[in-house]
Amino acid sequence: MHHHARGQLLGTLSGVATVGTAEGRWVVPATSAVWIPPRHGHEFRSHGTVRCWSVYVAEPLCARFPAEPQVLQMSDLLREAVRTAAGGSRHANAPAKRRLDAVILDEILLLPPMPFALPMPGDPRLARIAGAIILRPGERRRMAEWARFGGISPRTLTRLFPAQTGLTFAAWCRSASILKAMELLANGSSVTATAFDLGYETVSGFIAMFKGSLGVTPAAYRRAQTGG
């Protein structure tokens, strides 16, 4: 875990990255970028062959940006503006550079959020359950069994999970499966192996879940991330 004095917008050109904080985990495919506020503790993990870029924003300018980490859908304009800024001298044609910097900041503010986040509950009983699901995503248990594992009643589990994460327990488990699938596929795992690693009895059931959530088949997603 580490933090920066400046805000950071982190994106990938290829592969998938995962950013984790005490509050949750965010998966960053090449179509997106993650905003990390100044002094916000986080860790970074890469999956597959990853090429990354970052934009750092001075802390006084970050008041306009989200106060919590957030995955944002990249725009072609921002991608090209970042590429142009990275390729030039810091002091060449200063007025033009300042205008380009302003375009980058304005464009970040306009990026729509993406549903690639997995919020973590603060209650230690729920956190124990959530941590076990992240470590063993293919382990299928009924809600009552997970409640017993966390030392909590099923009714309390049902009530507290939405209050602390904004998701029902079932929706949170589905999100955990989607994000883990994105990581596995980016690492080169086959669609079949990924489906079984996540505990699906049929590959078709996994494909339907993945496409229904992300709008693309896992095979198409894998090709986009790995090039094959």
C-alpha positions as a printed NumPy array, in Angstrom:
array([[  0.   ,   0.   ,   0.   ],
       [  1.192,   3.512,  -0.787],
       [ -0.184,   6.967,  -1.543],
       [  0.687,  10.097,  -3.534],
       [  0.516,  13.763,  -2.567],
       [ -1.141,  14.39 ,  -5.93 ],
       [ -4.277,  12.909,  -7.452],
       [ -3.684,  10.154,  -9.998],
       [ -5.593,   9.011, -13.052],
       [ -4.222,   5.587, -13.964],
       [ -5.058,   3.769, -17.18 ],
       [ -3.832,   0.848, -19.266],
       [ -2.989,   0.606, -22.951],
       [ -3.126,  -3.191, -22.799],
       [ -3.893,  -5.785, -20.157],
       [ -5.85 ,  -5.275, -16.945],
       [ -4.832,  -3.616, -13.681],
       [ -6.447,  -3.866, -10.262],
       [ -6.351,  -1.056,  -7.71 ],
       [ -7.222,  -1.94 ,  -4.131],
       [ -7.934,   0.248,  -1.106],
       [ -9.367,  -0.335,   2.344],
       [-12.789,   0.516,   0.9  ],
       [-12.796,  -1.741,  -2.163],
       [-11.215,  -2.983,  -5.369],
       [-11.359,  -1.477,  -8.858],
       [-10.562,  -3.344, -12.089],
       [ -9.136,  -1.201, -14.906],
       [ -9.305,  -2.639, -18.453],
       [ -7.845,  -0.777, -21.421],
       [-11.141,   1.013, -22.109],
       [-11.131,   2.671, -18.683],
       [ -9.021,   4.529, -16.133],
       [ -9.21 ,   4.771, -12.351],
       [ -9.155,   8.049, -10.434],
       [ -7.279,   7.933,  -7.105],
       [ -7.604,  11.031,  -4.881],
       [ -4.535,  12.598,  -3.239],
       [ -3.143,  10.826,  -0.165],
       [ -5.562,   7.903,  -0.645],
       [ -3.795,   4.652,   0.278],
       [ -3.904,   2.079,  -2.519],
       [ -2.118,  -0.902,  -4.028],
       [ -1.638,  -1.788,  -7.689],
       [ -1.644,  -5.227,  -9.312],
       [ -1.244,  -6.107, -12.985],
       [ -2.828,  -9.034, -14.831],
       [ -1.284, -10.256, -18.049],
       [  1.061,  -8.068, -20.072],
       [  0.138,  -4.568, -18.922],
       [  1.226,  -1.218, -20.381],
       [  0.157,   1.662, -18.144],
       [  0.047,   5.447, -18.119],
       [ -0.7  ,   7.969, -15.384],
       [ -1.762,  11.593, -15.14 ],
       [ -0.888,  13.292, -11.843],
       [ -2.972,  16.252, -10.707],
       [ -1.712,  18.803,  -8.167],
       [ -3.651,  18.543,  -4.915],
       [ -5.16 ,  22.085,  -5.044],
       [ -6.772,  21.206,  -8.391],
       [ -8.359,  18.009,  -7.072],
       [-11.264,  19.641,  -5.227],
       [-13.372,  19.321,  -8.395],
       [-12.704,  15.59 ,  -8.699],
       [-14.32 ,  12.629,  -6.862],
       [-13.299,  12.259,  -3.228],
       [-13.217,   8.457,  -3.556],
       [-11.537,   6.178,  -6.126],
       [-13.672,   5.638,  -9.207],
       [-13.328,   3.801, -12.518],
       [-14.096,   6.07 , -15.472],
       [-14.733,   5.25 , -19.113],
       [-11.926,   6.646, -21.253],
       [-12.637,   8.974, -24.169],
       [-10.66 ,   9.143, -27.398],
       [-10.014,  12.834, -26.76 ],
       [ -8.47 ,  12.237, -23.335],
       [ -6.406,   9.319, -24.604],
       [ -4.89 ,  11.415, -27.395],
       [ -4.414,  14.457, -25.15 ],
       [ -2.49 ,  12.35 , -22.632],
       [ -0.408,  10.805, -25.408],
       [  0.43 ,  14.272, -26.773],
       [  1.29 ,  15.657, -23.327],
       [  3.55 ,  12.689, -22.562],
       [  5.426,  13.054, -25.823],
       [  6.402,  16.731, -25.54 ],
       [  8.897,  18.713, -23.521],
       [  7.537,  20.164, -20.282],
       [  8.765,  23.622, -21.215],
       [  8.188,  23.671, -24.972],
       [  5.591,  26.26 , -25.973],
       [  4.297,  26.792, -22.41 ],
       [  0.981,  28.474, -23.374],
       [  0.056,  25.53 , -25.621],
       [  1.007,  23.094, -22.858],
       [ -1.187,  24.931, -20.362],
       [ -4.118,  24.739, -22.778],
       [ -3.525,  21.013, -23.277],
       [ -3.364,  20.483, -19.497],
       [ -6.689,  22.319, -19.144],
       [ -8.261,  20.055, -21.788],
       [ -7.064,  16.975, -19.883],
       [ -8.507,  18.219, -16.582],
       [-11.839,  19.193, -18.166],
       [-12.113,  15.88 , -19.975],
       [-11.486,  13.867, -16.801],
       [-14.45 ,  15.64 , -15.21 ],
       [-16.691,  14.572, -18.106],
       [-15.82 ,  10.858, -18.059],
       [-18.763,   8.629, -17.077],
       [-18.243,   6.144, -14.208],
       [-17.993,   2.427, -14.979],
       [-19.347,  -0.48 , -12.873],
       [-15.941,  -2.095, -12.296],
       [-15.843,  -1.602,  -8.535],
       [-16.175,  -3.991,  -5.631],
       [-16.893,  -2.04 ,  -2.413],
       [-15.719,  -3.721,   0.78 ],
       [-17.883,  -3.772,   3.911],
       [-16.498,  -2.232,   7.087],
       [-18.133,  -4.615,   9.558],
       [-15.458,  -7.213,  10.485],
       [-17.928, -10.1  ,  10.158],
       [-18.935,  -9.043,   6.661],
       [-15.312,  -8.284,   5.79 ],
       [-14.361, -11.851,   6.729],
       [-17.039, -13.202,   4.389],
       [-16.073, -10.822,   1.581],
       [-12.381, -11.651,   1.916],
       [-13.066, -15.377,   1.715],
       [-15.188, -14.927,  -1.42 ],
       [-12.432, -12.88 ,  -3.101],
       [ -9.801, -15.517,  -2.23 ],
       [-11.997, -18.469,  -3.277],
       [-14.441, -17.131,  -5.891],
       [-15.329, -20.613,  -7.095],
       [-16.502, -21.785,  -3.682],
       [-20.27 , -21.919,  -3.813],
       [-22.089, -21.652,  -0.487],
       [-25.625, -20.747,   0.391],
       [-26.222, -17.45 ,   2.159],
       [-26.916, -19.269,   5.427],
       [-23.546, -21.007,   5.167],
       [-21.733, -17.719,   4.525],
       [-23.575, -16.155,   7.458],
       [-22.466, -19.002,   9.716],
       [-18.881, -18.595,   8.433],
       [-18.948, -14.904,   9.411],
       [-20.619, -15.509,  12.771],
       [-23.707, -13.537,  11.8  ],
       [-27.368, -14.353,  11.204],
       [-28.661, -14.578,   7.609],
       [-31.134, -11.798,   8.363],
       [-28.387,  -9.47 ,   9.601],
       [-26.218, -10.368,   6.61 ],
       [-29.073,  -9.503,   4.263],
       [-29.658,  -6.17 ,   6.014],
       [-26.062,  -5.021,   6.556],
       [-24.533,  -5.842,   3.184],
       [-26.557,  -3.269,   1.198],
       [-26.14 ,  -0.703,   3.951],
       [-22.338,  -0.997,   3.863],
       [-21.645,  -1.691,   0.179],
       [-24.67 ,  -0.386,  -1.73 ],
       [-25.2  ,  -3.896,  -3.155],
       [-27.253,  -6.851,  -2.061],
       [-25.191,  -9.859,  -1.037],
       [-26.113, -11.7  ,  -4.251],
       [-25.231,  -8.675,  -6.416],
       [-21.926,  -8.25 ,  -4.579],
       [-21.027, -11.914,  -5.169],
       [-21.89 , -11.528,  -8.863],
       [-19.683,  -8.416,  -9.096],
       [-16.839, -10.309,  -7.407],
       [-17.172, -13.074, -10.013],
       [-17.171, -10.574, -12.903],
       [-14.065,  -8.755, -11.676],
       [-12.21 , -12.022, -11.028],
       [-13.192, -13.234, -14.494],
       [-11.744, -10.061, -16.012],
       [ -8.463, -10.678, -14.198],
       [ -8.263, -14.37 , -15.169],
       [ -9.073, -13.755, -18.831],
       [ -6.52 , -10.929, -19.034],
       [ -3.941, -13.343, -17.608],
       [ -4.631, -15.677, -20.551],
       [ -6.943, -18.172, -18.862],
       [ -9.332, -19.849, -21.301],
       [-13.055, -19.165, -21.126],
       [-13.7  , -22.764, -20.05 ],
       [-11.046, -22.725, -17.314],
       [-12.29 , -19.361, -16.052],
       [-15.877, -20.606, -15.883],
       [-14.91 , -23.635, -13.811],
       [-12.502, -21.648, -11.609],
       [-15.447, -19.4  , -10.719],
       [-17.64 , -22.36 ,  -9.819],
       [-19.968, -22.366, -12.824],
       [-21.399, -25.768, -13.699],
       [-21.682, -24.894, -17.401],
       [-19.591, -22.65 , -19.626],
       [-22.746, -21.314, -21.27 ],
       [-24.001, -20.058, -17.909],
       [-20.749, -18.165, -17.362],
       [-20.824, -16.685, -20.875],
       [-24.395, -15.475, -20.374],
       [-23.495, -13.842, -17.046],
       [-20.381, -12.151, -18.441],
       [-22.046, -10.847, -21.599],
       [-25.1  ,  -9.671, -19.664],
       [-22.876,  -7.671, -17.327],
       [-20.248,  -6.246, -19.705],
       [-21.972,  -6.39 , -23.093],
       [-19.258,  -8.557, -24.691],
       [-18.548, -12.284, -24.617],
       [-15.642, -13.461, -22.441],
       [-13.87 , -14.702, -25.601],
       [-14.074, -11.246, -27.208],
       [-12.915,  -9.611, -23.978],
       [ -9.988, -12.042, -23.717],
       [ -8.899, -11.319, -27.299],
       [ -9.016,  -7.577, -26.662],
       [ -6.839,  -7.875, -23.554],
       [ -4.35 , -10.508, -24.688],
       [ -4.294, -10.023, -28.442],
       [ -5.228, -13.629, -29.071]])
